[in-house]
């Protein structure tokens, strides 16, 4: 806090002139300051609690990430299968359309 408690007491004593009344005012001011600090601290805690992720939020994100990973892996597997089929079709077309392919395949299989 910018103003120390001793400074507050000095100011109160200066303007009130009666030490007992100044002490009573000081106690009230200190209590009010502590209450304001407590409220500010609780407000900050509430704000942080709202901003921070809970275990439930983290579990939800983890579940979403796992489902996304599964979708990506399925997509990649499908693409690999499409490429394999395309390669087989291309090889079949080359073998069928090439007049010497039958002899080459026959030589390879021996």
C-alpha distances in whole Angstrom, upper triangle without the diagonal:
4,6,7,9,12,12,12,15,16,16,18,20,21,22,23,25,26,24,25,24,21,20,21,18,16,17,17,13,12,14,13,9,11,13,11,10,13,15,13,13,17,17,16,19,21,21,22,24,26,26,27,31,32,35,37,36,37,40,41,41,43,45,45,46,48,50,50,51,54,55,55,57,59,59,60,63,64,64,66,69,69,70,72,74,74,76,78,80,80,82,84,85,85,88,89,90,91,94,94,91,93,95,91,90,93,93,89,90,93
4,7,10,12,10,11,14,15,14,17,19,19,20,22,24,25,24,25,24,20,20,22,19,16,18,18,14,14,16,15,12,14,16,14,13,17,18,15,17,20,20,19,22,24,24,24,27,29,28,30,34,35,38,40,39,40,43,44,43,45,48,48,48,51,53,52,53,56,57,57,59,62,61,62,65,66,66,68,71,71,72,74,76,76,77,80,81,81,83,86,86,87,89,91,91,92,96,95,92,95,96,93,92,95,95,91,92,95
4,7,8,7,7,10,11,11,13,15,16,17,19,20,22,20,21,20,17,17,18,16,13,15,16,12,11,15,14,11,13,16,14,14,17,19,17,18,22,22,22,24,26,26,27,30,31,31,33,36,38,41,43,42,43,46,47,46,48,51,51,51,54,56,55,57,60,60,60,62,65,65,65,68,70,70,71,74,75,75,77,80,80,81,83,85,85,87,89,90,90,93,95,95,96,99,99,96,98,100,96,95,99,98,95,96,98
4,5,5,6,9,10,11,13,14,16,17,18,20,21,18,20,19,16,15,17,15,12,14,15,12,10,14,14,11,13,16,15,14,17,19,18,19,22,23,23,25,27,28,28,31,33,33,34,37,38,41,44,43,43,47,48,47,49,52,52,52,55,57,57,58,61,62,61,63,66,66,67,69,71,71,73,75,76,76,79,81,81,82,85,86,86,88,90,91,92,94,96,96,97,101,100,97,100,101,98,96,100,99,96,96,99
4,5,5,6,9,10,11,12,14,16,16,18,18,15,16,16,13,11,13,12,8,10,12,9,7,11,12,10,11,15,15,14,17,19,19,19,22,23,24,25,28,28,29,31,33,34,35,38,39,42,44,44,44,48,49,48,50,53,53,54,56,58,58,59,62,63,63,65,68,68,69,71,73,73,74,77,78,78,81,83,83,84,87,88,88,90,93,93,94,96,98,99,99,103,102,99,102,103,100,98,102,101,98,98,101
4,5,5,6,9,10,10,12,14,15,16,16,14,15,16,12,11,14,13,9,12,14,12,11,14,15,13,15,18,18,18,20,23,22,23,26,27,27,29,32,32,33,35,37,37,38,42,43,45,48,47,48,51,52,52,54,56,57,57,60,62,61,62,65,66,66,68,71,71,72,74,76,76,78,80,81,82,84,86,86,87,90,91,91,93,96,96,97,99,101,102,102,106,105,102,105,106,103,101,104,104,100,101,104
4,5,5,6,9,10,10,13,14,15,16,15,17,16,12,13,15,13,10,13,15,12,12,15,16,14,16,19,18,18,21,23,22,24,27,27,27,30,32,32,33,35,37,37,38,42,43,46,48,48,48,52,53,52,54,57,57,57,60,62,61,63,66,66,66,68,71,71,72,74,76,76,78,80,81,81,84,86,86,87,90,91,91,93,95,96,97,99,101,101,102,106,105,102,105,106,103,101,105,104,101,101,104
4,5,5,6,9,10,11,12,14,15,13,15,13,10,10,12,10,7,10,11,8,9,12,13,11,14,16,16,16,19,21,20,22,25,25,26,28,30,31,32,34,36,36,38,41,42,45,47,46,48,51,51,51,53,56,56,56,59,61,61,62,65,66,66,68,70,71,71,74,76,76,77,80,81,81,83,85,86,87,90,91,91,93,95,96,97,99,101,101,102,106,105,102,105,106,103,101,105,104,101,102,105
4,5,5,6,8,10,10,11,12,10,11,11,7,7,10,8,6,9,11,9,10,13,14,13,15,18,18,19,21,23,23,24,27,28,29,31,33,33,34,37,38,39,40,44,45,47,49,49,50,53,54,54,56,59,59,59,62,64,64,65,68,69,69,71,73,74,74,77,79,79,80,83,84,84,86,89,89,90,93,94,94,96,98,99,100,102,104,104,105,109,108,105,108,109,106,104,108,107,104,104,107
4,5,5,6,9,10,10,12,10,13,12,9,10,13,11,9,13,15,13,13,17,17,16,19,21,21,22,24,26,26,27,30,31,31,33,36,36,37,39,41,41,43,46,47,50,52,52,53,56,57,56,58,61,61,62,64,66,66,67,70,71,71,73,76,76,76,79,81,81,82,85,86,86,88,91,91,92,94,96,96,98,100,101,102,104,106,106,107,111,110,107,109,111,107,106,109,109,105,106,109
4,5,5,6,8,10,12,11,14,12,9,11,13,11,9,13,14,12,13,17,16,16,18,21,20,21,24,25,25,27,29,30,30,33,35,35,36,39,40,41,42,46,47,50,52,51,52,55,56,56,58,61,61,61,64,66,65,67,70,70,70,73,75,75,76,78,80,80,82,84,85,85,88,90,90,91,94,95,95,97,99,100,101,103,105,105,106,110,109,107,109,110,107,106,109,109,105,106,109
4,5,5,6,8,9,9,11,9,5,8,10,7,7,11,11,10,12,15,15,15,18,19,19,21,23,24,25,27,29,30,31,33,34,35,37,39,40,41,43,46,47,50,52,51,53,56,56,56,58,61,61,62,64,66,66,67,70,71,71,73,76,76,77,79,81,81,83,85,86,87,89,91,91,92,95,96,96,98,101,101,102,104,106,106,107,111,111,108,110,112,108,107,110,110,107,107,110
4,6,5,5,7,6,9,8,5,8,10,9,9,12,14,13,14,17,18,18,20,22,23,24,26,28,28,30,32,33,34,36,38,38,40,42,43,44,46,49,50,53,55,54,56,59,59,59,61,64,64,65,67,69,69,70,73,74,74,76,79,79,80,82,84,84,86,88,89,90,92,94,94,95,98,99,100,101,104,104,105,108,109,110,111,114,114,111,113,115,111,110,113,113,109,110,113
4,6,6,9,9,12,11,9,12,14,12,12,16,17,15,17,20,20,20,23,25,24,26,28,30,30,32,34,34,35,38,39,40,41,43,45,45,47,51,52,55,57,56,57,60,61,61,63,66,66,66,69,71,70,72,75,75,75,78,80,80,81,83,85,85,87,89,90,90,93,95,95,96,99,100,100,102,105,105,106,108,110,110,111,115,114,112,114,116,112,111,114,114,110,111,114
4,6,9,10,13,10,8,12,13,11,12,16,16,14,17,20,19,19,22,24,24,25,28,29,29,31,33,34,35,37,39,39,41,43,44,45,47,50,51,55,56,55,57,60,61,60,63,65,65,66,69,70,70,72,74,75,75,77,80,80,81,83,85,85,87,89,90,90,93,95,95,96,99,100,100,102,104,105,106,108,110,110,111,115,115,112,114,116,112,111,114,114,111,111,115
4,6,8,9,7,6,10,11,9,11,14,14,14,16,18,18,19,22,23,24,25,28,29,29,32,33,34,35,38,39,40,41,43,45,46,47,51,52,55,56,56,57,60,61,61,63,66,66,66,69,71,71,72,75,76,76,78,80,81,82,84,86,86,88,90,91,92,94,96,96,97,100,101,101,103,106,106,107,110,111,111,113,116,116,113,115,117,114,112,116,116,112,113,116
4,6,9,8,7,11,12,12,13,16,17,17,19,21,21,22,25,26,27,28,30,32,32,34,36,37,38,40,42,43,44,46,48,49,50,54,55,58,59,59,60,63,64,64,66,68,69,69,72,74,74,75,78,79,79,81,83,83,84,87,89,89,91,93,94,94,97,99,99,100,103,104,104,106,108,109,110,112,114,114,115,119,119,116,118,120,116,115,118,118,114,115,118
4,6,5,6,9,10,10,12,14,15,16,18,20,21,22,24,26,27,28,30,31,32,34,36,37,38,40,42,43,44,46,48,49,50,54,54,57,59,58,60,63,64,64,66,68,69,69,72,74,74,75,78,79,79,81,83,84,85,87,89,89,91,93,94,95,97,99,99,101,103,104,105,107,109,110,111,113,114,115,116,120,119,116,118,120,117,115,118,118,115,115,118
4,6,5,6,9,10,10,12,14,15,16,18,20,20,22,24,25,26,28,30,31,32,34,35,37,38,40,41,43,44,46,47,48,52,52,55,57,57,58,61,62,62,64,66,67,67,70,72,72,73,76,77,77,79,82,82,83,85,87,87,89,91,92,93,95,97,98,99,101,103,103,105,107,108,109,111,113,113,114,118,117,114,116,118,115,113,116,116,113,113,116
4,5,5,6,9,10,11,13,14,15,17,18,20,21,23,24,26,27,29,30,31,33,35,36,37,39,41,42,43,45,46,48,51,51,54,55,56,57,60,61,61,63,65,66,67,69,71,71,73,75,76,77,79,81,81,82,85,86,87,89,91,92,93,95,97,97,99,101,102,103,105,107,108,109,111,112,113,114,118,117,114,116,118,115,113,116,116,112,113,116
4,5,5,6,8,10,11,12,14,15,16,18,20,21,22,24,26,27,28,30,31,33,34,36,37,39,40,42,43,45,46,50,50,53,54,54,56,58,59,60,62,64,64,65,68,69,70,71,74,75,75,77,79,80,81,83,85,85,87,89,90,91,93,95,96,97,99,101,101,103,105,106,107,109,111,111,113,116,116,113,115,117,113,112,115,115,111,112,115
4,5,5,6,9,10,10,12,14,15,16,18,20,21,22,24,25,26,28,30,31,32,34,36,37,38,40,42,43,44,48,48,51,53,53,54,57,58,58,60,62,63,63,66,68,68,69,72,73,73,75,78,78,79,81,83,83,85,87,88,89,91,93,93,95,97,98,99,101,103,104,105,107,109,109,110,114,113,110,113,114,111,109,113,113,109,109,112
4,5,5,6,9,10,10,12,14,15,16,18,20,21,22,24,25,27,28,30,31,33,34,36,37,38,40,42,43,46,46,49,51,51,52,55,56,56,58,61,61,62,64,66,66,68,70,71,72,74,76,77,77,80,81,82,84,86,87,88,90,92,92,94,96,97,98,100,102,103,104,106,107,108,109,113,112,109,111,113,110,108,111,111,107,108,111
4,5,5,6,9,10,11,12,14,15,17,18,20,21,23,24,26,27,29,30,31,33,35,36,37,39,41,42,45,45,48,50,50,51,54,55,55,57,59,60,61,63,65,65,67,69,70,71,73,75,76,77,79,81,81,83,85,86,87,89,91,92,93,95,96,97,99,101,102,103,105,107,107,109,112,112,109,111,112,109,107,111,111,107,107,110
4,5,5,6,9,10,10,12,14,15,16,18,20,21,22,24,26,27,28,30,31,33,34,36,37,39,40,44,44,47,48,48,50,53,53,54,56,58,58,59,62,64,64,65,68,69,69,71,73,74,75,77,79,79,81,83,84,85,87,89,90,91,93,95,95,97,99,100,101,103,105,105,107,110,110,107,109,111,107,106,109,109,105,106,109
4,5,5,6,8,10,10,12,14,15,16,18,20,21,22,24,25,27,28,30,31,33,34,36,37,38,42,42,45,47,47,48,51,52,52,54,56,57,58,60,62,62,63,66,67,67,69,72,72,73,76,77,78,79,82,82,83,85,87,88,89,91,93,93,95,97,98,99,101,103,103,105,108,108,105,107,109,105,104,107,107,103,104,107
4,5,5,6,9,10,10,12,14,15,16,18,20,21,22,24,26,27,28,30,31,33,35,36,37,40,40,43,45,45,46,49,50,50,52,55,55,56,59,60,61,62,65,66,66,68,70,71,72,74,76,76,78,80,81,82,84,86,87,88,90,92,92,94,96,97,98,100,102,103,104,107,107,104,106,107,104,102,106,106,102,102,105
4,5,5,6,9,10,10,12,14,15,16,18,20,21,22,24,26,27,28,30,31,33,35,36,39,39,42,44,44,45,48,49,49,51,53,54,55,57,59,59,61,63,64,65,67,69,70,71,73,75,75,77,79,80,81,83,85,86,87,89,90,91,93,95,96,97,99,101,101,103,106,106,103,105,107,103,102,105,105,101,102,105
4,5,5,6,9,10,10,12,14,15,16,18,20,21,22,24,26,27,28,30,31,33,34,38,38,41,43,42,44,47,48,48,50,52,53,53,56,58,58,59,62,63,63,65,68,68,69,71,73,73,75,77,78,79,81,83,84,85,87,89,89,91,93,94,95,97,99,99,100,104,104,101,103,105,101,100,103,103,99,100,103
4,5,5,6,9,10,10,12,14,15,16,18,20,21,22,24,26,27,28,30,31,32,36,36,39,41,41,42,45,46,46,48,50,51,52,54,56,56,57,60,61,61,64,66,66,67,70,71,72,73,76,77,77,80,81,82,83,86,87,88,89,91,92,93,95,97,98,99,103,102,99,101,103,99,98,101,101,97,98,101
4,5,5,6,9,10,10,12,14,15,16,18,20,21,22,24,26,27,29,30,31,34,35,37,39,39,41,43,44,45,47,49,49,50,53,54,55,56,59,60,60,62,64,65,66,68,70,71,72,74,76,77,79,80,81,82,85,86,87,89,90,91,93,95,96,97,98,102,101,98,100,102,99,97,100,100,97,97,100
4,5,5,6,9,10,10,12,14,15,16,18,20,21,22,24,25,27,28,30,33,34,37,38,38,40,42,43,43,46,48,48,49,52,53,53,55,58,58,59,61,63,64,65,67,69,69,71,73,74,75,77,79,79,81,83,84,85,87,89,90,91,93,95,95,97,100,100,97,99,101,98,96,99,99,96,96,99
4,5,5,6,9,10,10,12,14,15,16,18,20,21,22,24,26,27,28,32,32,35,37,37,38,41,42,42,44,46,47,47,50,52,52,53,56,57,57,59,62,62,63,65,67,67,69,71,72,73,75,77,78,79,81,83,83,85,87,88,89,91,93,93,94,98,98,95,97,99,95,94,97,97,93,94,97
4,5,5,6,9,10,10,12,14,15,16,18,20,21,22,24,26,27,30,30,33,35,35,36,39,40,40,42,44,45,46,48,50,50,52,54,55,56,58,60,60,61,64,65,66,68,70,71,72,74,76,76,78,80,81,82,84,86,87,88,90,91,92,93,97,96,93,95,97,94,92,95,95,92,92,95
4,5,5,6,9,10,10,12,14,15,16,18,20,21,22,24,25,29,29,32,33,33,35,37,38,39,41,43,43,45,47,49,49,51,53,54,55,57,59,59,60,63,64,65,67,69,70,71,73,75,75,77,79,80,81,83,85,86,87,89,90,91,92,96,96,93,94,96,93,91,95,95,91,91,95
4,5,5,6,8,10,10,12,14,15,16,18,20,21,22,24,27,28,31,33,32,34,37,37,37,40,42,42,43,46,47,47,49,52,52,53,55,57,58,59,61,63,63,65,67,68,69,71,73,73,75,77,78,79,81,83,84,85,87,89,89,90,94,94,91,93,95,92,90,93,93,90,90,93
4,5,5,6,9,10,10,12,14,15,16,18,20,21,22,26,26,29,31,31,32,35,36,36,38,40,41,41,44,46,46,47,50,51,51,53,55,56,57,59,61,61,63,65,66,67,69,71,72,73,75,77,77,79,81,82,83,85,87,87,89,92,92,89,91,93,89,88,91,91,87,88,91
4,5,5,6,9,10,10,12,14,15,16,18,20,21,24,24,27,29,29,30,33,34,34,36,38,39,40,42,44,44,46,48,49,50,52,54,55,56,58,60,60,62,64,65,66,68,70,71,72,74,76,76,78,80,81,82,84,86,87,88,91,91,88,90,92,88,87,90,90,86,87,90
4,5,5,6,9,10,10,12,14,15,16,18,20,23,23,27,28,27,29,32,32,33,35,37,38,39,41,43,43,45,47,48,49,51,53,53,55,57,58,59,61,63,64,65,67,69,69,71,73,74,75,77,79,80,81,83,85,85,87,90,90,87,89,91,88,86,89,89,86,86,89
4,5,5,6,9,10,10,12,14,15,16,18,22,23,26,27,26,28,31,32,32,34,36,36,37,40,41,41,43,46,46,47,49,51,52,53,55,57,57,59,61,62,63,65,67,67,69,71,72,73,75,77,78,79,81,83,83,84,88,88,85,87,89,85,84,87,87,84,84,87
4,5,5,6,9,10,11,12,14,15,16,20,20,23,25,25,26,29,30,30,32,34,35,35,38,40,40,41,44,45,45,47,50,50,51,53,55,56,57,59,60,61,63,65,66,67,70,71,72,73,75,76,77,79,81,82,83,87,86,83,85,87,84,82,85,85,82,82,85
4,5,5,6,9,10,10,12,14,15,18,18,22,23,23,24,27,28,28,30,33,33,34,37,38,38,40,43,43,44,46,48,49,50,52,54,55,56,58,59,60,62,64,65,66,69,70,71,73,74,75,77,79,80,81,82,86,86,82,84,86,83,81,84,85,81,81,84
4,5,5,6,9,10,11,12,14,18,18,22,23,22,24,27,27,27,30,32,32,33,36,37,37,39,42,42,43,45,47,47,49,51,52,53,55,57,58,59,61,63,63,65,67,68,69,71,73,74,75,77,79,79,81,84,84,81,83,85,82,80,83,84,80,80,84
4,5,5,6,8,10,10,12,16,17,20,22,21,22,25,26,26,28,30,30,31,34,35,35,37,40,40,41,43,45,45,47,49,50,51,53,55,56,57,59,61,61,63,65,66,67,69,71,72,73,75,76,77,78,82,82,79,81,82,79,78,81,81,77,78,81
4,5,5,6,9,10,10,14,14,17,19,18,20,23,24,24,26,28,29,29,32,34,34,35,38,39,39,42,44,44,45,48,49,50,52,54,55,56,58,59,60,62,64,65,66,68,70,71,72,74,75,76,77,81,81,78,79,81,78,76,79,80,76,76,79
4,5,5,6,9,10,13,13,17,18,17,19,22,22,23,25,27,27,29,31,32,33,35,37,38,38,41,42,43,44,47,48,49,51,53,54,55,57,58,59,61,63,64,65,67,69,70,71,73,74,75,77,80,80,77,79,81,78,76,79,79,76,76,79
4,5,5,6,9,12,13,17,18,17,19,22,22,21,24,26,26,27,30,31,31,33,36,36,37,39,41,41,43,45,46,47,49,51,52,53,55,57,57,59,61,62,63,65,67,68,69,71,72,73,74,78,78,75,77,79,76,74,77,78,74,74,78
4,5,5,6,10,11,15,16,15,16,19,20,20,22,24,24,25,28,29,29,31,34,34,35,37,39,40,41,43,45,45,47,49,50,51,53,55,55,57,59,60,61,63,65,66,67,69,71,71,73,76,76,73,75,77,74,72,75,75,72,72,75
4,6,5,8,9,12,13,13,14,17,18,18,20,22,23,24,26,28,28,30,32,33,34,36,38,39,40,42,44,44,46,48,49,50,52,54,55,56,58,60,61,62,64,65,67,68,70,71,72,76,76,72,74,76,73,71,74,75,71,71,74
4,6,8,9,13,13,12,14,17,17,17,20,21,21,23,25,26,27,29,31,32,32,35,37,37,39,41,42,43,45,47,47,49,51,52,53,55,57,58,59,61,63,64,65,67,68,69,71,74,74,71,73,75,72,70,73,74,70,70,74
4,7,9,13,14,11,13,16,16,16,18,21,20,21,24,25,25,27,30,30,31,33,35,35,36,39,40,41,43,45,46,47,49,50,51,53,55,56,57,59,61,61,63,65,66,67,68,72,72,69,70,73,70,68,71,71,68,68,71
4,6,10,11,9,10,14,14,14,16,18,19,19,22,24,24,25,28,29,29,31,33,34,35,37,39,40,41,43,44,45,47,49,50,51,53,55,56,57,59,60,62,63,65,66,67,71,70,67,69,71,68,66,69,69,66,66,69
4,7,8,6,7,10,11,10,12,15,15,16,18,20,20,22,24,25,26,28,30,31,32,34,36,37,38,40,41,42,44,46,47,48,50,52,53,55,56,57,59,61,62,63,64,68,68,64,66,68,65,63,66,67,63,63,66
4,5,5,6,9,10,11,12,14,15,17,18,20,21,23,25,26,27,29,30,32,33,35,36,38,39,41,42,44,45,47,48,49,51,53,54,55,57,58,60,61,63,64,65,69,69,65,67,69,66,64,67,67,64,63,67
4,5,5,6,9,10,10,12,14,15,16,18,20,21,23,24,26,27,29,30,31,33,35,36,37,39,41,42,43,45,46,48,49,51,52,54,55,57,58,60,61,63,64,67,67,63,65,67,64,61,64,65,61,61,64
4,5,5,6,9,10,11,12,14,15,17,18,20,21,23,24,26,27,29,30,32,33,35,36,38,39,41,42,44,45,47,48,50,51,53,54,56,57,59,60,61,63,66,66,62,64,66,63,61,64,64,61,60,64
4,5,5,6,9,10,11,12,14,16,17,18,20,21,23,24,26,27,29,30,32,33,35,36,38,39,41,42,43,45,47,48,49,51,53,54,55,57,58,60,61,65,64,61,62,65,62,60,63,63,60,60,63
4,5,5,6,9,10,10,12,14,15,16,18,20,21,22,24,26,27,28,30,31,33,35,36,37,39,41,42,43,45,46,48,49,51,52,54,55,57,58,59,63,62,59,60,63,60,57,60,61,57,57,60
4,5,5,6,9,10,10,12,14,15,17,18,20,21,23,24,26,27,29,30,32,33,35,36,37,39,41,42,43,45,47,48,49,51,52,54,55,57,58,62,61,58,59,61,58,56,59,59,56,55,59
4,5,5,6,9,10,11,12,14,16,17,18,20,21,23,25,26,27,29,30,32,33,35,36,38,39,41,42,44,45,47,48,50,51,53,54,55,57,60,60,57,58,60,58,55,58,59,56,55,59
4,5,5,6,9,10,10,12,14,15,16,18,20,21,22,24,26,27,29,30,32,33,35,36,37,39,41,42,43,45,46,48,49,51,52,53,55,58,58,55,56,59,56,54,57,57,54,54,57
4,5,5,6,9,10,10,12,14,15,16,18,20,21,22,24,26,27,29,30,32,33,35,36,37,39,41,42,43,45,46,48,49,51,52,53,57,57,53,54,57,54,51,54,55,51,51,54
4,5,5,6,9,10,11,12,14,15,17,18,20,21,23,25,26,27,29,30,32,33,35,36,38,39,41,42,44,45,47,48,49,51,52,56,56,52,53,56,53,50,53,54,51,50,54
4,5,5,6,9,10,11,12,14,15,17,18,20,21,23,24,26,27,29,30,32,33,35,36,38,39,41,42,43,45,47,48,49,51,54,54,51,52,54,52,49,53,53,50,50,53
4,5,5,6,9,10,10,12,14,15,16,18,20,21,22,24,26,27,29,30,31,33,35,36,37,39,41,42,43,45,46,48,49,52,52,49,50,52,50,47,51,51,48,48,51
4,5,5,6,9,10,11,12,14,15,16,18,20,21,23,24,26,27,29,30,32,33,35,36,37,39,41,42,43,45,46,48,51,51,47,49,51,48,46,48,49,46,45,49
4,5,5,6,9,10,11,12,14,15,17,19,20,21,23,25,26,27,29,30,32,33,35,36,37,39,41,42,43,45,46,50,50,46,47,50,47,45,48,49,45,45,48
4,5,5,6,9,10,11,12,14,15,17,18,20,21,23,24,26,27,29,30,32,33,35,36,37,39,41,42,43,45,48,48,45,46,49,46,44,47,48,44,44,48
4,5,5,6,9,10,11,12,14,15,17,18,20,21,23,24,26,27,29,30,31,33,35,36,37,39,41,42,43,46,46,43,44,46,44,41,44,45,42,42,45
4,5,5,6,9,10,10,12,14,15,16,18,20,21,23,24,26,27,29,30,32,33,34,36,37,39,40,42,45,45,41,43,45,42,40,43,44,40,40,43
4,5,5,6,9,10,11,12,14,15,17,18,20,21,23,24,26,27,29,30,32,33,35,36,37,39,40,44,44,40,42,44,42,39,42,44,40,40,44
4,5,5,6,9,10,11,12,14,15,17,18,20,21,23,24,26,27,29,30,31,33,35,36,37,39,42,42,39,40,43,40,38,41,42,38,39,42
4,5,5,6,9,10,11,12,14,15,16,18,20,21,23,24,26,27,29,30,31,33,34,36,37,40,40,37,38,40,38,35,38,39,36,36,39
4,5,5,6,9,10,10,12,14,15,16,18,20,21,22,24,26,27,28,30,31,33,34,36,39,39,36,37,39,37,34,37,39,35,35,39
4,5,5,6,9,10,11,12,14,15,16,18,20,21,22,24,26,27,29,30,31,33,34,38,38,34,36,39,36,34,37,38,35,35,39
4,5,5,6,9,10,11,12,14,15,16,18,20,21,23,24,26,27,29,30,31,33,36,36,32,34,36,34,32,35,36,32,33,36
4,5,5,6,9,10,11,12,14,15,17,18,20,21,23,24,26,27,28,30,31,35,34,31,32,35,32,30,33,34,30,30,34
4,5,5,6,9,10,11,12,14,15,16,18,20,21,22,24,26,27,28,30,33,33,30,31,34,32,29,32,34,31,31,34
4,5,5,6,9,10,10,12,14,15,16,18,20,21,22,24,26,27,28,32,32,28,30,33,30,28,31,33,29,30,34
4,5,5,6,9,10,10,12,14,15,16,18,20,21,22,24,25,27,30,30,26,28,30,27,25,29,30,26,27,30
4,5,5,6,9,10,11,12,14,15,16,18,20,21,22,24,25,29,29,25,26,29,27,24,27,29,26,25,29
4,5,5,6,9,10,11,12,14,15,16,18,20,21,22,24,27,28,24,26,29,26,24,28,29,26,26,30
4,5,5,6,9,10,10,12,14,15,16,18,20,21,22,25,26,22,24,27,24,22,26,27,24,25,28
4,5,5,6,9,10,11,12,14,15,16,18,20,21,24,24,20,22,24,22,20,23,24,21,21,25
4,5,5,6,9,10,10,12,14,15,16,18,20,23,23,20,21,24,22,19,23,24,22,22,26
4,5,5,6,9,10,10,12,14,15,16,18,21,22,19,20,23,21,19,23,24,22,23,26
4,5,5,6,9,10,10,12,14,15,16,20,19,16,18,21,18,16,20,21,19,19,23
4,5,5,6,8,10,10,12,14,15,18,18,15,16,19,17,14,18,19,17,17,21
4,5,5,6,9,10,10,12,14,17,18,15,16,19,18,16,19,21,19,20,23
4,5,5,6,9,10,10,12,15,16,13,15,18,16,15,18,20,18,19,23
4,5,5,6,9,10,10,14,13,10,12,15,13,11,15,16,14,15,19
4,5,5,6,8,10,13,13,10,11,14,13,11,14,17,15,16,19
4,5,5,6,8,11,13,10,12,15,14,13,16,19,18,18,22
4,6,5,6,9,10,7,10,13,11,11,15,16,15,17,20
4,6,5,8,8,5,7,10,9,8,11,13,13,14,17
4,6,8,9,7,8,12,12,11,13,16,16,17,19
4,6,9,8,10,13,13,13,16,18,18,19,22
4,5,5,8,10,10,11,13,15,15,17,19
4,6,7,8,10,11,13,14,16,17,19
4,6,5,6,9,10,11,13,15,16
4,5,5,6,8,10,10,12,14
4,5,5,6,9,10,11,12
4,6,5,6,9,10,11
4,5,5,6,9,10
4,5,5,6,9
4,6,5,6
4,6,5
4,6
4
